[in-house]
Amino acid sequence: MARISVFGIGYVGVVAAACLARDGHEVVAVDLDPAKVATVNSGRSPIVEKGLDDLIAAGVASGRLRATTDAADAIENTETSFVCVGTPSEPDGSVGLGYVRSVCADIGQAIGIKSRPHRVVMRSTIVPGTMQGVCIPTLEQSSGKRAGQDFGVGYFPEFLRESTAIEDYDDPGLVVFGALDEATGDFLTELNAALPCASHRVDLPTAEMVKYTSNAWRAVKISFANEIGNVAKAAGLDGQLVMRLLTSDAKVAVSAAFLRPGFAFGGSCLPKDVRALARLAESKGVETPLLRAVLVANDAQIGRAEDMLKASGAKSVGFVGVSFKAGTDDLRESPLADLAARLIEAGQNVRIYDPYVSTAFETDPEAAGRGNAVVPDLSSRMEPSIAALIAHSDILLVGNTYEEVQPDLMAAMAHQKIIDLTRIDRTAVSNGRYQGICW
């Protein structure tokens, strides 16, 4: 088994660290935030993710998982470092590499004084050319050593979805990585050997591009399905039925996971990665009208829901869900959070039921940093139950689906105004009281 340090105790990093420890590896998680380090060392997860608390508790109890703020200590006591820091958008839409540059400099400095071999594997989402143009030069400059000779280098993108991260880690559907040296490539091949899918070993920029292509394709599929749904509704048709029939064609190698008319996409990956890929193309003189249109169409879908709510005349709106998807507390670039903020600014009273966001606030009343600041006074707007939300709302906006409240919502359809962005009942179509965004 390997000794691995994971830099960045964010969403990707903490899931990777917990799963690696579960699989028998010795793992050191590294972060500048002492609160995150303390949380992991106490056997708890710093994020809300199904099954993660148990994995972290087991890893810490076994002695295979610990966390630290000391990068040099982590490098000295491991053989491989996975870099899982964030790459948020810059103001112009390009990929933000501030955290990447900083952690590469810290790792390089530690490698420079280490006598034993080490390898650095980037997992952060970075545009093609970043490994060769930024990461490797920074590592070499800060270490005084030669990449591919004195230390190993690889790029190994992740394909985890929030709320199903552990399942995706164990069955990713796609494994792709690039390596500058044979030893790093062999290590990544062996690490992924037991997974139920093929591993694709490619060059560094190809691996970088596959990650962006995957996220851009997911974003394109969502907006395409929404546009078809909007057109279908205007023609008196069921857009979801249209897309279900389309995706039933077994000859077309297209996953149906995102081809479901509904609301806008959001989260920490799709919006920023579409922006970054479009910005990269622009920097190379390549026009990408579809990628630009994806973001325009996505914002238009939020505007569509906003117009529907305003047309209802309701003053008190009850949101069922505010995170960017059910099963997570993450509000980063959540279209539901954006919509709630727009309505609040327009003077409407917004109340919210979201069990995962509520759990996050219960764990840490001062919780912030994953998009919570988007909705003004978010914590005071949370309702403890779906019954309370229904009682305090003129209209319900169903943004996320939670199995435990389905019976309440189905019952509410008989008397409550509802705008449905997810479709609580597959047979439901718009009528006077109930409005589906695409059906």
N, C-alpha and C positions, 0 to 999 in steps of 0.2 A: 504494500500500500504506500501511497505517496504522502509527502508532507507539503501542504499547500497553504499559502497565505492568500487571502481574498481582500483586496483593497476596495473599500466602499461598502458600508453596511446599509445600503439602500435596498430597494426592492429586489433587484437582480442579485446583488452581492449576498444578502442575508439568506435568500432561498438557496443559492449555490453553496454557500458555506454549510448550511444545515444538511443539505442532501449529500454533499461530499463526506461530511462527518458520519452520516447514517450509513454510507457505503463503506466505511472502514478507514477512510483517510484521516490523517491528523491535520486539523485545520486551525489556522489563526486568522480571525477576522480583524481588519484594520480600519479605523475611521478616526477623523479628527474630533468628532463629537463625543465627549466623554459620557454623555447621557446614553447614547446608543451602545457604547462599549459596556457600560454598567448594566444595561438592560439585557444584553446577550449573556454576560457573565452570570447574571442572576437566573439564567435559564428561561428567559422570556423573549418573545418576538417584539421588535420595535415597530412592526407593521401588522395590520390585520390581514391574514391570509390563511385560508382553511388548512388545518393540519400542521402549520408551521410552529406553533407554540410547543407542541409535543415533540417535534423533531429537534428543536433547539434544546429543550429540557433534557432529552435523552443524550444529545451530543455533549452537553456540558457535564452531565452526570457521569458519562463514560470517560471523560478526560480527553476526548478527541476534538473538542471544540472549545476555544477560548477567544476572547477579543482583547484588543489592545489599541492604544493610541501611538505606540512606538513602532514606527516603520522599520527602523534598523533592527530591532529585536525580531520582528516578524521575518525579515529577509534572512537574518542569521540562522533562524531555527526552521527554515523551510527550504525546499528545493525549487519550487515553482510558485510564481505569483500570478494570480488572476486579477485583472484590473476591471472593476465594475462600477466606476464612477459615472455620474450623470453627464450628459452632453446637451444641455438646454439650448434653445434657439437664441441666436444673437438678434439684436434689433432689426437687422436686414434679412433675417430668415436663415442665415447660414448656420452651420453647426457650431455650437459653443465649445471650445476646447480648453477653457481655463482650468477645469479640474483635471483634465487629461494631462496637460503640460505639467501641472504641479505635481501630480502623483508620479509621473515618469521621472521628474527631476529628483524626487525623494527616493524612489526605487533605485535610480541610477547611482545616486550618492552612496547608498547602502551596498550596492553591488561592487562599487569601486574599492571598498575596503574588505570585501569578503574574499577569502582565499579559495573557497570551494565553488564549483560551477553552479549557475542559477539560470533559470529561464523565466521570461516575462511573456504572459499571454493576455492580450487585450480582449475584453468581452464587451466593452462599451460600444455603443453605436456610433461609428465614425464613417465619414464619406470616403469613397475610394481615393487613395493617395495619401491618406492621413498617416498610416503606419510608416510609409517610406519618407514622407515629407515632414512629419512632426514627431511622431513617437520615437522612432529609431534614432534620429539626430539628437533628440533631447536626452535619451538614455545614454547614448555614446558620449555626449558632451559632459554630462554630470558624472559619469562613471570613469571616463578616461579609457574605456575598453571598446572593443570592436564587436558589434552585433553580429551574430551568426558564427563567430569564432570564439570570443571570450565569454559570451553569454547567449543563451537561446532566445528566440523571439517568435511569437505566433499570434494569429488573430482567430478567435473562436467566438463568433456571434451567438447570442441566445435567441430563442424563439418562444419565450414564456409569455403566457397570457395571465393577467391578474385575475384572481379568484380560482384559477385552475393551474397554478404554477407548479405545484409538486407533481401533478399528473403529467404536465407538459415536460417537466424535467425528465421523468421516467420514460415518456413516450413522445419525443419531440416532433416526430413526423419528418424532420429534416435536420441533418447534422452536416455542417460544412465548416472547414477551417483551412487556414493557410499557415505555413511555417517558413521561416527564413533558413532554417537548418534541419537536417535529417533527424537529429535527436528530439527536437521539439515536436516535429511531425509524428514521429514514432510514439512519443508520449501521449499525444492527443488521440492517436489511433487506438492505443491500448485503453485509454480512459473511457472511450465510447464503444468499446468492442461488444459490450453486453446489451447495448440498446437495441430495440426491435426495429431498427431501420439502418439503411446503409450510411456509412460515413464518406463524405466527399472531401478529398484532400486536394486543394487547389492553391493558386498563388495568393498572396496577401490582398491585392486590390480586388480580385474576383470575390473573395470571401467578404470583403467590405461591401461590395456592390450587391451581393445576394441579400444581405440583411436589409438594405434600403429598398431593393426591389420587392422583397417580401412585404414590408410594411406599406410601401406605396401601392402595391397590388391590393392589399386588404382595404386600404382607404378608397381606392378606385371602385372596388366592388360594392362597398357600402353606399357610396354616392350614386353609382349607376343604378343600383336597386331602388334607392329612394326616388330617383328621377322617374324610373319606370312606374313605380307605385303612384307617384303624383299624377302622371299622365293617365294611367289606368283608372284612377279614381274619377278624374275629370270626364272620362269616357263611360263611366258607369260600370267599370269592371273592377275585379278584385286583383290588385297588384301582387299580393302574396301568392295567390293561386297561379298567376302568370309565371312568377319566378320559380315556384315549386315545380311547375311543369318543365320549365327551361332546364333546371338543374337535374331533372330526372334523366336527362339524356346521358347515358353511360359512356357514349363515345367522346364526350367533351370532358377533358381533364380539368374540371373546375370544381373546387370545393364549394359546397352550399353554405358553409358556415357564415359568411358575411353577406351572401346574396339574399337578404331578407329585408324588404322595405320596412322602414321605420324611421327612427330619429337619427340625428347626426352622430358622427364618430367623435371620440375625444380620447383623453388619457395622456400618458407621458411619452408615447411613442409616435402614433400615426400623425398627429398634426405637425409636430416639429420635424419629423423625418420627411414628410412630403415637402415642407418648406425648404429643408436643407438640400434635398435632391434637386429641386427646381432652381435653387440658388447656385448649386454646383454647375448645372447645365448652363445657366445664364453666364457664369464666369468663363465658360468654355465656348460661348457664342452659339449655344444650341437652344432653340425655342422649344418650350414644353407647354403648349396651350392646355393640354389635358390636366397636367399636374396643377397648373394654376387654377383651372376650372374646378378641380376637386375641392379646393379650399373655398372657392366662391360658392360652389353648390352646397358645401357643408354648412357654411354660414347662412345660406339661404334657407336651409332646412330648419335651423334654429329660428330664423325670422318667420318662417311659415307657422311654427307652433306659437310664436309670440302673437302673430296676427289672429290666429284662431282663438287664443285666450282673450285678447282684447275685444274681439267681435262678440264674445259670449256675454259681455257686460258684467261679468263677475268681479267683485271687489276683493274677495277672500279666496285665494287659490291654495289648495292642498297638494303638495308635491309628494308623490309616492316614488321615492328615490331621488338622490341628488348627486351621488358619486357617478363617475363616468360609466360604470357598469355595475350590475348587481354582483354581490359577493366580495366587494372591496370597499374600503373607506377612502379611496383615492379620488380627490376632486381636481387634480391637475388637468387643466383644459377640458373639464367636464362640460359638455353642452347643456346639461341640466342646470349646473351651477351658473353658467352664463345666462341662461334663460331666466333663472330665479333673480339674478342681479338686475337684469333689464326690467323685470316686472316691478321689483322693489323701487327702482329709480323712477318708474312711471307712477308710483304711488299706490300700488296694490299690496295688500296684506298677504304675505307668503308664509305658510306653515309647511313643515317638512317631516315626513316619516321615512327614515332610512336606518335600519337596524345596525348596519356596519359602521356608519358614521357615528351613531349614538354610542356604540361600543368603544370607538376610539376616544370620544370625549369622556366616557366613564373611566377609561384607563388613565387618561391624562387630561384633566379639565382645561389645561392650557394648550391642548393639541393644536399645532399649526405647522405649516411647511409643506403640506401635500395638497395645496390649493384651497385650504379652508378660508383664506382671506377674501376669496372672490365674492362670497355671499355675505353682505353686511349682517353682523350680529347673528351668525349662523347658529351658535350653540343655544341662544334663546329662542330660536325659531323651531327647534326640534320638538316633535310630539312623541310621547312615550308609547303610543299604540296607534294602530290603524283606526280604531273606533274613535279615538280622540281627534284624529285628523279629519275623519268624515264629519264629525259633529261640528267642527270649527271651520268648515270650508263651504263656500258657495259652489265651487266646482273642483273636481279632482283632476290632476294631471298625472297620468300613470307613465312614469319614465323608466322605471326598472321593475322587473318581475320578481316577487318574493313568494315562494310557494305557500308560506304560512298565512299570507293575507289574501290569497286568491278567493276563498269563500266569501270574505267580507266585501271584496270588490265586485264579485259576481252579484251579490245581493244588492249592492249599492246601485248597480246599473238600472234597477227598476224605478228608482226615485231620484237619483243624483245626477247632475250634469257631470259628464266625464269627457275629457280629451285624452285619448289613448295613443301613446307613442310606441307601444310595444305589443299590443293586442292581447288582452287578457282572455279573450274568447275567440278562437279561430273562426267561428261562424258569425261573429259580430260585424255589422257594417254600419256606416254612419246613418243616423236618423236625427230627429229633432233634439234629443237629449244627449245621445252618445255620438261622439265624433272621433273617428280614427284618422290619424294623420295621412295615411296612404291607402285607406280602404273604406 
